Amino acid sequence: MDDGCTESGAKITIERRGRILLIGINRPYIHNRIDPEAYHALAKVYYDYDHDSSLRAAVLFGQGENFSRGVDVDAFTELAKTGKPTALVEGELDPLGKIKRLSKPLIVVAHGDTWNMGHELLLTADIRIAAADARFGQDENTHGRFPGGGATVRFVREAGWANAMRYMLTGDHWGADEAHRIGVVQEIAPDREKALALGIEIAERVAGCAPLGIRTTLASAHLAIDGAENAAYRELDAQYGALYRTNDFLEGRKAEAEGRLPIYVGN
């Protein structure tokens, strides 16, 4: 990757600053919701970053007013109904880290709405920073779905069982101070610009360390946790797909479109 600003498609932006890669989710007109094209573009950027020995750290952030409101449900519905994982091709690396994760450091900077898959992308990071206006959510259960991108594993691990269930089971949202209290974010900055600047500053400090030592630190830490989590990750796509085929899912979509509270019956 050459220095400067380029784009992967139109939905994911990349900018190289020396040893640092800046990755931007770029669908602000739809609150940076992730559709299949954006997902595959992000997967390609992650793969390229992981295989470029001259890059030492990456920072993921959102363009516009929000980090990401999560999955573009309409765009993913047909695939989700199959219960099969999103098929990645050669030269792509799963952005949600359910199959294979980055071997190099990722810092995520959240601002504005950071919901559902957006929050799950945050949870894959090694270091997480939030702007003071960040609003987090895992509210899939209020829409007839469930957190199928890894939050049932990582959110529980990072925040503790009851802290994670407090929000996943109610669908309530929470702010930056609460995210910091429960350990999901490590730093809070006053606004988006300062949060991104802090993310870049920390990435530069990481990049100044010995790269083989950094990789070994990550690999060693993952040895302690990955084995216990892999079985849960393998079941997520089938579980998610099963919910997309229920009447409750259809009721959730209909209620959202009609601006009313859903009435769930459990089938």
Contacts in CASP RR format, 6 or more apart in sequence:
PFRMAT RR
TARGET T0000
AUTHOR 0000-0000-0000
METHOD contacts of the structure
MODEL  1
MDDGCTESGAKITIERRGRILLIGINRPYIHNRIDPEAYHALAKVYYDYD
HDSSLRAAVLFGQGENFSRGVDVDAFTELAKTGKPTALVEGELDPLGKIK
RLSKPLIVVAHGDTWNMGHELLLTADIRIAAADARFGQDENTHGRFPGGG
ATVRFVREAGWANAMRYMLTGDHWGADEAHRIGVVQEIAPDREKALALGI
EIAERVAGCAPLGIRTTLASAHLAIDGAENAAYRELDAQYGALYRTNDFL
EGRKAEAEGRLPIYVGN
1 14 0 8 1.000
1 16 0 8 1.000
1 21 0 8 1.000
1 48 0 8 1.000
1 49 0 8 1.000
1 52 0 8 1.000
1 55 0 8 1.000
2 16 0 8 1.000
3 16 0 8 1.000
3 17 0 8 1.000
3 18 0 8 1.000
4 15 0 8 1.000
4 16 0 8 1.000
4 17 0 8 1.000
5 13 0 8 1.000
5 14 0 8 1.000
5 15 0 8 1.000
6 13 0 8 1.000
6 14 0 8 1.000
6 15 0 8 1.000
7 13 0 8 1.000
7 14 0 8 1.000
7 26 0 8 1.000
8 14 0 8 1.000
8 41 0 8 1.000
8 42 0 8 1.000
8 44 0 8 1.000
8 45 0 8 1.000
9 37 0 8 1.000
9 41 0 8 1.000
10 26 0 8 1.000
11 25 0 8 1.000
11 26 0 8 1.000
11 27 0 8 1.000
11 35 0 8 1.000
11 37 0 8 1.000
11 38 0 8 1.000
11 41 0 8 1.000
12 23 0 8 1.000
12 24 0 8 1.000
12 25 0 8 1.000
12 26 0 8 1.000
12 38 0 8 1.000
12 41 0 8 1.000
12 42 0 8 1.000
12 45 0 8 1.000
13 22 0 8 1.000
13 23 0 8 1.000
13 24 0 8 1.000
13 26 0 8 1.000
13 63 0 8 1.000
14 21 0 8 1.000
14 22 0 8 1.000
14 23 0 8 1.000
14 24 0 8 1.000
14 45 0 8 1.000
15 21 0 8 1.000
15 22 0 8 1.000
16 22 0 8 1.000
16 55 0 8 1.000
17 200 0 8 1.000
19 54 0 8 1.000
19 55 0 8 1.000
19 56 0 8 1.000
19 57 0 8 1.000
19 204 0 8 1.000
19 207 0 8 1.000
19 208 0 8 1.000
20 55 0 8 1.000
20 56 0 8 1.000
20 57 0 8 1.000
20 58 0 8 1.000
20 59 0 8 1.000
20 200 0 8 1.000
20 203 0 8 1.000
20 204 0 8 1.000
20 207 0 8 1.000
21 45 0 8 1.000
21 49 0 8 1.000
21 55 0 8 1.000
21 57 0 8 1.000
21 58 0 8 1.000
21 59 0 8 1.000
22 58 0 8 1.000
22 59 0 8 1.000
22 61 0 8 1.000
22 200 0 8 1.000
23 42 0 8 1.000
23 45 0 8 1.000
23 49 0 8 1.000
23 58 0 8 1.000
23 59 0 8 1.000
23 60 0 8 1.000
23 61 0 8 1.000
24 60 0 8 1.000
24 61 0 8 1.000
24 62 0 8 1.000
24 63 0 8 1.000
25 32 0 8 1.000
25 34 0 8 1.000
25 38 0 8 1.000
25 42 0 8 1.000
25 60 0 8 1.000
25 61 0 8 1.000
25 62 0 8 1.000
25 63 0 8 1.000
25 67 0 8 1.000
25 68 0 8 1.000
26 32 0 8 1.000
26 62 0 8 1.000
26 63 0 8 1.000
27 33 0 8 1.000
27 34 0 8 1.000
27 35 0 8 1.000
27 38 0 8 1.000
28 63 0 8 1.000
28 64 0 8 1.000
28 65 0 8 1.000
28 66 0 8 1.000
30 72 0 8 1.000
31 65 0 8 1.000
31 66 0 8 1.000
31 68 0 8 1.000
31 69 0 8 1.000
31 113 0 8 1.000
32 62 0 8 1.000
32 63 0 8 1.000
32 64 0 8 1.000
32 66 0 8 1.000
32 67 0 8 1.000
32 68 0 8 1.000
32 69 0 8 1.000
32 70 0 8 1.000
32 118 0 8 1.000
33 68 0 8 1.000
33 69 0 8 1.000
33 70 0 8 1.000
33 71 0 8 1.000
33 72 0 8 1.000
34 42 0 8 1.000
34 68 0 8 1.000
34 70 0 8 1.000
34 71 0 8 1.000
34 72 0 8 1.000
34 117 0 8 1.000
34 118 0 8 1.000
34 121 0 8 1.000
35 72 0 8 1.000
35 75 0 8 1.000
35 76 0 8 1.000
36 75 0 8 1.000
36 76 0 8 1.000
36 79 0 8 1.000
36 86 0 8 1.000
38 72 0 8 1.000
39 86 0 8 1.000
39 95 0 8 1.000
40 86 0 8 1.000
40 88 0 8 1.000
40 89 0 8 1.000
40 92 0 8 1.000
42 95 0 8 1.000
43 88 0 8 1.000
43 91 0 8 1.000
43 92 0 8 1.000
43 93 0 8 1.000
43 94 0 8 1.000
43 95 0 8 1.000
44 91 0 8 1.000
44 92 0 8 1.000
46 58 0 8 1.000
46 92 0 8 1.000
46 93 0 8 1.000
46 94 0 8 1.000
46 95 0 8 1.000
46 102 0 8 1.000
47 91 0 8 1.000
47 92 0 8 1.000
47 93 0 8 1.000
48 91 0 8 1.000
49 55 0 8 1.000
49 58 0 8 1.000
49 102 0 8 1.000
49 104 0 8 1.000
50 93 0 8 1.000
50 102 0 8 1.000
50 103 0 8 1.000
50 104 0 8 1.000
53 211 0 8 1.000
55 104 0 8 1.000
56 104 0 8 1.000
56 105 0 8 1.000
56 203 0 8 1.000
56 206 0 8 1.000
56 207 0 8 1.000
56 208 0 8 1.000
56 211 0 8 1.000
56 214 0 8 1.000
57 104 0 8 1.000
57 105 0 8 1.000
57 106 0 8 1.000
57 107 0 8 1.000
57 203 0 8 1.000
57 204 0 8 1.000
57 206 0 8 1.000
57 207 0 8 1.000
58 102 0 8 1.000
58 104 0 8 1.000
58 105 0 8 1.000
58 106 0 8 1.000
58 107 0 8 1.000
58 203 0 8 1.000
59 106 0 8 1.000
59 107 0 8 1.000
59 108 0 8 1.000
59 109 0 8 1.000
59 196 0 8 1.000
59 199 0 8 1.000
59 200 0 8 1.000
59 203 0 8 1.000
60 106 0 8 1.000
60 107 0 8 1.000
60 108 0 8 1.000
60 109 0 8 1.000
60 121 0 8 1.000
60 125 0 8 1.000
61 67 0 8 1.000
61 108 0 8 1.000
61 109 0 8 1.000
61 111 0 8 1.000
61 196 0 8 1.000
62 68 0 8 1.000
62 109 0 8 1.000
62 111 0 8 1.000
65 112 0 8 1.000
65 113 0 8 1.000
66 111 0 8 1.000
66 112 0 8 1.000
66 113 0 8 1.000
66 114 0 8 1.000
67 109 0 8 1.000
67 110 0 8 1.000
67 111 0 8 1.000
67 112 0 8 1.000
67 113 0 8 1.000
67 114 0 8 1.000
67 118 0 8 1.000
67 122 0 8 1.000
67 134 0 8 1.000
68 113 0 8 1.000
68 114 0 8 1.000
68 115 0 8 1.000
68 117 0 8 1.000
68 118 0 8 1.000
68 121 0 8 1.000
69 113 0 8 1.000
69 115 0 8 1.000
69 116 0 8 1.000
69 118 0 8 1.000
70 115 0 8 1.000
70 116 0 8 1.000
70 117 0 8 1.000
70 118 0 8 1.000
70 119 0 8 1.000
70 120 0 8 1.000
71 116 0 8 1.000
71 117 0 8 1.000
73 143 0 8 1.000
73 145 0 8 1.000
73 253 0 8 1.000
77 244 0 8 1.000
79 86 0 8 1.000
80 240 0 8 1.000
80 241 0 8 1.000
80 244 0 8 1.000
81 241 0 8 1.000
81 244 0 8 1.000
81 245 0 8 1.000
82 241 0 8 1.000
83 237 0 8 1.000
83 238 0 8 1.000
83 240 0 8 1.000
83 241 0 8 1.000
83 242 0 8 1.000
83 244 0 8 1.000
84 237 0 8 1.000
85 98 0 8 1.000
85 99 0 8 1.000
85 237 0 8 1.000
86 237 0 8 1.000
88 94 0 8 1.000
88 99 0 8 1.000
93 100 0 8 1.000
93 101 0 8 1.000
93 102 0 8 1.000
94 100 0 8 1.000
94 101 0 8 1.000
95 121 0 8 1.000
95 124 0 8 1.000
96 117 0 8 1.000
96 120 0 8 1.000
96 121 0 8 1.000
96 124 0 8 1.000
96 149 0 8 1.000
96 150 0 8 1.000
97 124 0 8 1.000
97 233 0 8 1.000
98 149 0 8 1.000
98 150 0 8 1.000
98 233 0 8 1.000
98 236 0 8 1.000
98 237 0 8 1.000
99 233 0 8 1.000
101 124 0 8 1.000
101 222 0 8 1.000
102 124 0 8 1.000
103 215 0 8 1.000
103 218 0 8 1.000
103 219 0 8 1.000
104 211 0 8 1.000
104 214 0 8 1.000
104 215 0 8 1.000
104 218 0 8 1.000
105 126 0 8 1.000
105 127 0 8 1.000
105 203 0 8 1.000
105 206 0 8 1.000
105 214 0 8 1.000
105 218 0 8 1.000
106 124 0 8 1.000
106 125 0 8 1.000
106 126 0 8 1.000
106 127 0 8 1.000
107 125 0 8 1.000
107 126 0 8 1.000
107 127 0 8 1.000
107 128 0 8 1.000
107 129 0 8 1.000
107 199 0 8 1.000
107 202 0 8 1.000
107 203 0 8 1.000
107 206 0 8 1.000
108 121 0 8 1.000
108 122 0 8 1.000
108 124 0 8 1.000
108 125 0 8 1.000
108 127 0 8 1.000
108 128 0 8 1.000
108 129 0 8 1.000
109 129 0 8 1.000
109 130 0 8 1.000
109 131 0 8 1.000
109 192 0 8 1.000
109 195 0 8 1.000
109 196 0 8 1.000
109 198 0 8 1.000
109 199 0 8 1.000
110 122 0 8 1.000
110 128 0 8 1.000
110 129 0 8 1.000
110 130 0 8 1.000
110 131 0 8 1.000
110 134 0 8 1.000
110 136 0 8 1.000
110 185 0 8 1.000
110 195 0 8 1.000
111 130 0 8 1.000
111 131 0 8 1.000
111 133 0 8 1.000
111 134 0 8 1.000
111 191 0 8 1.000
111 192 0 8 1.000
111 195 0 8 1.000
112 131 0 8 1.000
112 133 0 8 1.000
112 134 0 8 1.000
112 135 0 8 1.000
112 192 0 8 1.000
113 135 0 8 1.000
114 122 0 8 1.000
114 130 0 8 1.000
114 134 0 8 1.000
114 135 0 8 1.000
114 136 0 8 1.000
114 137 0 8 1.000
115 135 0 8 1.000
115 136 0 8 1.000
115 137 0 8 1.000
115 138 0 8 1.000
115 139 0 8 1.000
115 173 0 8 1.000
116 137 0 8 1.000
116 138 0 8 1.000
116 139 0 8 1.000
116 140 0 8 1.000
116 147 0 8 1.000
117 149 0 8 1.000
119 136 0 8 1.000
119 137 0 8 1.000
119 138 0 8 1.000
119 151 0 8 1.000
119 155 0 8 1.000
120 138 0 8 1.000
120 147 0 8 1.000
120 148 0 8 1.000
120 149 0 8 1.000
120 150 0 8 1.000
120 151 0 8 1.000
120 154 0 8 1.000
122 128 0 8 1.000
122 136 0 8 1.000
122 184 0 8 1.000
122 185 0 8 1.000
123 150 0 8 1.000
123 151 0 8 1.000
123 154 0 8 1.000
123 155 0 8 1.000
123 158 0 8 1.000
123 184 0 8 1.000
124 154 0 8 1.000
126 218 0 8 1.000
127 186 0 8 1.000
127 199 0 8 1.000
127 202 0 8 1.000
127 206 0 8 1.000
128 184 0 8 1.000
128 185 0 8 1.000
128 186 0 8 1.000
128 187 0 8 1.000
129 185 0 8 1.000
129 186 0 8 1.000
129 187 0 8 1.000
129 188 0 8 1.000
129 189 0 8 1.000
129 195 0 8 1.000
129 198 0 8 1.000
129 199 0 8 1.000
129 202 0 8 1.000
130 175 0 8 1.000
130 176 0 8 1.000
130 179 0 8 1.000
130 180 0 8 1.000
130 185 0 8 1.000
130 187 0 8 1.000
130 188 0 8 1.000
130 189 0 8 1.000
130 195 0 8 1.000
131 176 0 8 1.000
131 188 0 8 1.000
131 189 0 8 1.000
131 190 0 8 1.000
131 191 0 8 1.000
131 192 0 8 1.000
131 194 0 8 1.000
131 195 0 8 1.000
132 176 0 8 1.000
132 188 0 8 1.000
132 189 0 8 1.000
132 190 0 8 1.000
132 191 0 8 1.000
133 176 0 8 1.000
133 191 0 8 1.000
133 192 0 8 1.000
134 175 0 8 1.000
134 176 0 8 1.000
134 179 0 8 1.000
134 185 0 8 1.000
135 173 0 8 1.000
135 174 0 8 1.000
135 175 0 8 1.000
136 167 0 8 1.000
136 173 0 8 1.000
136 174 0 8 1.000
136 175 0 8 1.000
136 176 0 8 1.000
136 178 0 8 1.000
136 179 0 8 1.000
136 184 0 8 1.000
137 167 0 8 1.000
137 171 0 8 1.000
137 172 0 8 1.000
137 173 0 8 1.000
137 174 0 8 1.000
138 147 0 8 1.000
138 151 0 8 1.000
138 155 0 8 1.000
138 167 0 8 1.000
138 168 0 8 1.000
138 171 0 8 1.000
139 171 0 8 1.000
139 172 0 8 1.000
139 173 0 8 1.000
140 146 0 8 1.000
140 147 0 8 1.000
140 148 0 8 1.000
140 168 0 8 1.000
140 171 0 8 1.000
141 168 0 8 1.000
141 169 0 8 1.000
141 170 0 8 1.000
141 171 0 8 1.000
142 171 0 8 1.000
142 262 0 8 1.000
143 249 0 8 1.000
143 252 0 8 1.000
143 253 0 8 1.000
143 256 0 8 1.000
143 262 0 8 1.000
144 243 0 8 1.000
144 246 0 8 1.000
144 248 0 8 1.000
144 249 0 8 1.000
144 251 0 8 1.000
144 252 0 8 1.000
144 262 0 8 1.000
144 264 0 8 1.000
145 240 0 8 1.000
145 243 0 8 1.000
145 244 0 8 1.000
145 249 0 8 1.000
146 152 0 8 1.000
146 239 0 8 1.000
146 240 0 8 1.000
146 243 0 8 1.000
147 155 0 8 1.000
147 168 0 8 1.000
148 236 0 8 1.000
148 237 0 8 1.000
148 239 0 8 1.000
148 240 0 8 1.000
149 236 0 8 1.000
149 240 0 8 1.000
150 233 0 8 1.000
150 236 0 8 1.000
151 164 0 8 1.000
151 168 0 8 1.000
152 168 0 8 1.000
152 232 0 8 1.000
152 236 0 8 1.000
153 229 0 8 1.000
153 232 0 8 1.000
153 233 0 8 1.000
155 164 0 8 1.000
155 167 0 8 1.000
155 168 0 8 1.000
155 184 0 8 1.000
156 164 0 8 1.000
156 165 0 8 1.000
157 225 0 8 1.000
157 229 0 8 1.000
158 164 0 8 1.000
158 182 0 8 1.000
158 183 0 8 1.000
158 184 0 8 1.000
159 182 0 8 1.000
159 183 0 8 1.000
159 184 0 8 1.000
160 182 0 8 1.000
163 182 0 8 1.000
166 172 0 8 1.000
167 173 0 8 1.000
167 174 0 8 1.000
176 185 0 8 1.000
176 188 0 8 1.000
177 188 0 8 1.000
179 185 0 8 1.000
180 186 0 8 1.000
180 187 0 8 1.000
180 188 0 8 1.000
187 195 0 8 1.000
187 198 0 8 1.000
187 202 0 8 1.000
188 195 0 8 1.000
189 195 0 8 1.000
189 197 0 8 1.000
189 198 0 8 1.000
206 214 0 8 1.000
243 249 0 8 1.000
246 266 0 8 1.000
246 267 0 8 1.000
247 265 0 8 1.000
247 266 0 8 1.000
247 267 0 8 1.000
248 262 0 8 1.000
248 264 0 8 1.000
248 265 0 8 1.000
248 266 0 8 1.000
248 267 0 8 1.000
251 262 0 8 1.000
251 263 0 8 1.000
251 264 0 8 1.000
251 265 0 8 1.000
252 262 0 8 1.000
252 264 0 8 1.000
254 262 0 8 1.000
255 261 0 8 1.000
255 262 0 8 1.000
255 263 0 8 1.000
256 262 0 8 1.000
END
